[in-house]
């Protein structure tokens, strides 16, 4: 049996960082082409998957492409090579090259696309600009007092009990539990047919909803009871570590033009489409890789003087209303550094095969 990594192993690692449940409803992140069980010869990391990128993967001996943008967004009714999407899929299938996309789920995590932009700009005190709701759940279970610490440690190890900058968070209350085992039971405490009363601790912990199966399994494995009483509640709380955009502070405030010139250098930007340059220093900056106009109000509310994003429409620039500088740097330019992020993530985990940085420029826009 080979100890080489499979496509499945690479995907599991990437999705431990950016769970697929965090992608937007319109998105199509995941394995688009390929077999989970194939052994990986090499990985080509790219922003977009085009025919030229597939050719590059074949030439470099890579049989897995990890892209930020999914090549397939909508269902394909035919595969006849009529458009570029079909041609890419056909070429990848013929060459046995898998294509995996990690899109808005990577946008929405704390260590994702927007953090990379913030790091390149030298921002500190980073926070998610628009935290997401509906990604957290609460587990409540009842444990004999002498076993409560063991169960809690297992829950923490499985990923429960993290709230912002705090870990090992829980709430405990003591009460009396009662139960009567029937003749088929194998009770850890008490006797069959006899009502038992036990001092129990009620444990409550918050956890990311996508970890539910893992959390419940850890609880059951650590719990002494044959039947584990527990219930899970979905929460509407904001998750400060998941959501759209990011905001941070400059170490030293800069004049607007000085910041914008530094922005061009830091992100290798040729052109910035900006609103009127306001006469106040830039100390706080909001960012959103890709199309970010939906976050403009949040950027203003955050106290940022500049919002770095892309794909603003003409009339949307008016919404800045001299309250913030919109710096539209282009979709490709705002996300191209995601390739470096993905390469770094993969190289730390998989040192035994090549992780290649795609040299193909996939920006469909030319500046003339």
C-alpha positions in Angstrom: 0.0 0.0 0.0 1.5 3.4 -1.1 2.2 6.0 1.5 1.9 8.7 -1.1 -0.7 11.4 -0.7 -4.0 11.0 -2.6 -6.2 13.8 -4.0 -8.5 13.1 -1.1 -5.6 13.9 1.4 -4.8 17.2 -0.2 -8.5 18.2 -0.2 -9.0 17.2 3.4 -6.1 19.4 4.4 -7.3 22.4 2.5 -10.9 22.0 3.8 -9.6 21.8 7.4 -8.5 25.4 6.8 -11.4 26.5 4.7 -14.4 24.3 5.4 -16.7 23.9 2.3 -19.7 24.8 4.5 -18.3 28.4 4.6 -18.7 28.9 0.9 -21.5 31.1 -0.4 -24.7 29.5 -1.8 -23.9 30.5 -5.4 -20.4 29.0 -5.3 -19.1 25.7 -6.6 -16.0 25.0 -4.5 -14.8 21.4 -4.3 -13.4 18.7 -6.6 -14.7 19.6 -10.0 -12.8 17.1 -12.1 -11.0 14.0 -11.0 -10.9 11.0 -8.6 -10.5 11.4 -4.9 -8.5 8.2 -4.8 -5.8 9.1 -7.3 -2.3 9.4 -6.1 -0.8 12.9 -6.4 2.3 13.4 -8.5 2.4 17.2 -8.1 0.1 20.2 -7.5 -0.2 23.2 -9.7 -1.6 26.3 -7.8 -3.4 28.9 -9.8 -6.0 31.6 -9.5 -8.1 30.5 -12.5 -8.1 27.2 -14.4 -7.8 27.8 -18.2 -6.7 25.6 -21.0 -3.2 27.1 -20.8 -3.1 26.2 -17.1 -4.1 22.5 -17.8 -1.3 22.5 -20.4 1.1 23.8 -17.9 0.1 21.1 -15.4 0.6 18.4 -17.9 4.0 19.8 -19.0 5.2 20.0 -15.3 3.9 16.5 -14.4 1.2 17.8 -12.0 -2.0 15.8 -12.0 -3.8 18.1 -9.5 -4.7 21.7 -10.1 -5.7 23.7 -7.1 -7.5 26.9 -8.2 -9.2 29.7 -6.4 -12.0 30.2 -8.9 -14.1 27.2 -10.0 -14.0 26.6 -13.7 -17.6 25.3 -13.5 -20.1 27.6 -11.8 -23.3 26.2 -13.3 -24.3 22.7 -14.3 -23.0 21.5 -17.7 -25.6 19.9 -19.9 -23.1 19.0 -22.6 -19.4 18.4 -22.9 -18.7 19.0 -26.6 -16.0 21.7 -26.4 -18.3 24.5 -27.5 -17.0 27.0 -24.9 -13.8 27.4 -22.9 -15.3 25.8 -19.8 -16.1 22.6 -21.7 -12.7 22.6 -23.4 -10.9 22.9 -20.0 -12.9 20.1 -18.5 -12.4 17.8 -21.5 -8.7 18.5 -21.6 -8.3 17.8 -17.9 -10.4 14.5 -18.2 -8.3 13.3 -21.1 -5.0 14.0 -19.3 -6.3 12.6 -16.0 -5.7 16.0 -14.3 -7.9 16.7 -11.3 -9.2 20.2 -10.7 -10.1 21.4 -7.3 -11.5 24.9 -6.4 -11.3 26.6 -3.1 -13.2 29.9 -3.6 -15.5 31.8 -1.2 -14.8 29.4 1.6 -11.2 30.6 1.5 -12.5 34.2 1.2 -14.5 33.7 4.4 -12.0 32.3 6.8 -9.7 34.3 9.1 -6.5 32.9 7.6 -7.7 33.3 4.0 -7.6 35.6 1.0 -8.2 38.9 2.9 -5.6 38.2 5.5 -3.1 37.7 2.7 -3.9 41.1 1.3 -3.7 42.7 4.8 -0.3 41.1 5.4 1.0 42.5 2.1 -0.2 45.9 3.1 1.4 45.6 6.6 -1.9 45.9 8.5 -2.3 44.9 12.1 -5.2 44.4 14.6 -7.1 42.5 11.9 -10.8 41.8 12.2 -13.4 40.3 9.9 -15.3 43.1 8.3 -18.7 41.4 8.2 -18.8 38.4 10.5 -21.1 35.6 9.5 -24.0 34.2 11.4 -25.3 30.6 11.4 -21.9 28.9 11.6 -21.9 28.1 15.3 -23.7 25.5 17.4 -24.0 24.7 21.1 -23.6 21.2 22.6 -25.1 20.4 26.0 -24.4 17.1 27.7 -24.6 15.6 31.2 -21.6 13.8 32.7 -21.0 12.2 36.1 -19.0 14.7 38.2 -15.8 12.6 38.3 -15.7 12.3 34.5 -16.5 15.9 33.5 -12.9 17.0 33.1 -12.1 14.1 30.8 -15.1 14.8 28.6 -14.3 18.5 28.5 -10.7 17.9 27.4 -11.9 15.6 24.6 -14.4 18.3 23.4 -11.7 20.9 23.5 -9.3 18.7 21.6 -12.0 18.1 18.9 -12.4 21.8 18.3 -15.1 23.0 20.8 -14.8 25.8 23.2 -13.1 28.5 21.1 -14.5 32.0 21.3 -12.4 34.7 19.6 -9.1 35.0 21.3 -10.2 32.5 24.1 -9.9 28.7 24.1 -11.2 26.0 26.5 -14.4 28.0 27.0 -17.4 26.2 28.6 -20.1 26.5 31.2 -20.8 23.9 33.9 -23.6 23.5 36.4 -24.1 20.6 38.9 -27.4 18.7 39.3 -28.9 15.3 39.9 -29.5 12.9 37.0 -31.8 9.9 37.3 -32.3 6.8 35.1 -33.4 3.2 35.3 -31.5 0.7 33.1 -33.7 -2.0 31.5 -32.7 -5.7 31.1 -30.9 -5.1 27.8 -28.8 -2.2 29.2 -25.2 -2.4 30.2 -25.0 0.5 32.7 -21.7 2.1 33.7 -23.4 3.1 36.9 -26.3 1.4 38.8 -28.1 -1.9 38.3 -30.7 -3.1 35.9 -34.2 -2.4 36.9 -33.2 0.0 39.7 -33.6 3.7 39.5 -30.3 5.4 40.0 -29.6 9.0 41.0 -26.2 10.4 40.2 -24.5 13.8 40.7 -23.9 15.0 37.2 -22.4 18.1 35.6 -24.2 19.8 32.8 -21.6 20.8 30.3 -22.2 23.5 27.6 -19.7 24.3 24.8 -19.9 26.3 21.5 -18.3 24.8 18.4 -18.2 25.5 14.6 -21.2 23.7 13.1 -19.2 21.9 10.4 -17.4 20.0 13.2 -20.6 18.5 14.6 -20.0 14.9 13.7 -16.4 15.1 15.0 -17.5 16.8 18.2 -20.2 14.3 19.0 -17.9 11.4 18.3 -15.3 12.8 20.6 -18.0 13.3 23.3 -19.2 9.7 23.0 -15.7 8.2 23.1 -14.9 10.0 26.3 -18.2 9.7 28.0 -18.7 6.8 30.5 -22.4 6.2 29.8 -23.7 3.7 27.4 -26.4 6.1 26.3 -25.2 9.7 26.2 -27.9 12.4 26.8 -27.1 15.5 24.8 -28.7 18.1 22.6 -27.4 20.5 19.9 -28.7 23.9 19.2 -27.9 26.1 16.1 -26.9 29.6 17.1 -27.4 32.9 15.4 -24.4 34.5 17.0 -21.8 36.2 14.8 -18.7 34.1 14.2 -15.8 36.6 14.5 -13.5 34.2 12.7 -15.7 33.7 9.6 -17.1 36.2 7.2 -16.5 38.7 4.4 -13.7 41.2 4.1 -11.2 42.4 6.7 -10.1 45.6 8.4 -6.9 46.5 10.0 -4.6 49.4 11.1 -1.5 50.8 9.5 1.5 50.9 12.0 2.0 54.5 11.0 -0.7 56.7 9.4 0.0 57.8 5.8 -1.2 60.6 3.6 -3.7 59.2 1.1 -1.5 59.4 -2.0 1.4 57.9 -0.1 -0.8 55.0 0.9 -2.1 54.5 -2.7 1.4 54.5 -4.1 2.4 51.9 -1.5 -0.7 49.9 -2.4 0.4 49.7 -6.0 3.8 48.5 -5.1 2.7 46.0 -2.4 0.1 44.3 -4.6 1.8 44.9 -8.0 -1.1 46.9 -9.3 -0.9 48.9 -12.5 -4.0 51.0 -12.2 -6.2 52.1 -9.3 -9.8 53.4 -9.9 -10.3 55.6 -6.9 -12.9 58.0 -5.7 -12.0 61.6 -4.7 -8.8 61.7 -2.6 -9.9 62.9 0.8 -7.7 65.3 2.8 -7.2 63.1 5.9 -4.5 60.6 6.9 -5.0 56.9 6.3 -4.7 54.9 9.5 -7.3 52.1 9.0 -7.9 50.2 5.8 -10.7 47.8 4.9 -10.1 45.1 2.2 -12.1 42.5 0.2 -10.5 40.3 -2.4 -12.7 40.2 -5.6 -16.0 42.0 -5.9 -16.5 43.8 -2.7 -19.0 46.6 -3.3 -21.5 44.9 -1.0 -19.2 45.6 1.9 -18.9 49.4 1.4 -21.3 50.3 4.2 -19.4 48.0 6.6 -16.1 49.5 5.5 -17.4 53.0 6.3 -18.8 51.8 9.7 -15.4 50.3 10.6 -13.8 53.7 10.6 -11.5 52.9 7.6 -10.3 55.7 5.5 -9.7 53.5 2.4 -11.5 50.4 1.1 -9.4 48.2 -1.2 -11.4 45.9 -3.4 -12.5 45.4 -7.0 -15.3 45.3 -9.5 -17.1 48.5 -8.4 -19.7 49.7 -11.0 -19.8 53.4 -12.0 -22.8 54.4 -9.8 -21.4 52.5 -6.8 -18.5 54.9 -6.6 -21.0 57.6 -5.7 -21.9 55.7 -2.6 -18.6 56.6 -1.0 -20.0 60.1 -0.6 -16.7 61.5 0.6 -16.8 59.3 3.7 -14.1 56.9 2.4 -11.8 56.4 -0.5 -12.7 53.4 -2.7 -9.6 51.9 -4.2 -10.6 49.5 -7.0 -7.5 47.6 -7.9 -9.0 45.0 -10.2 -10.4 41.5 -9.5 -7.3 39.6 -10.7 -4.9 42.0 -8.8 -6.8 41.7 -5.6 -6.7 37.9 -5.6 -3.6 36.8 -7.5 -1.6 36.6 -4.3 -4.0 33.8 -3.2 -1.7 31.5 -5.2 1.1 32.2 -2.8 -1.2 31.6 0.2 -2.3 28.2 -1.2 1.3 27.2 -2.1 2.5 28.0 1.4 -0.4 26.0 3.0 0.3 23.0 0.9 4.1 23.0 1.2 4.0 22.8 5.0 1.8 19.7 4.9 3.1 17.9 1.8 6.9 18.2 1.4 7.2 14.9 -0.6 5.8 16.1 -3.9 6.1 19.3 -6.0 3.9 22.3 -5.3 4.3 24.4 -8.3 3.3 28.1 -8.6 1.5 28.5 -11.9 3.4 30.9 -14.3 0.3 31.4 -16.5 -1.2 34.8 -16.3 -4.9 34.3 -16.3 -6.0 37.9 -16.1 -8.5 38.3 -19.0 -8.1 42.1 -18.8 -5.3 44.0 -20.7 -4.3 47.6 -19.8 -3.5 49.5 -23.0 
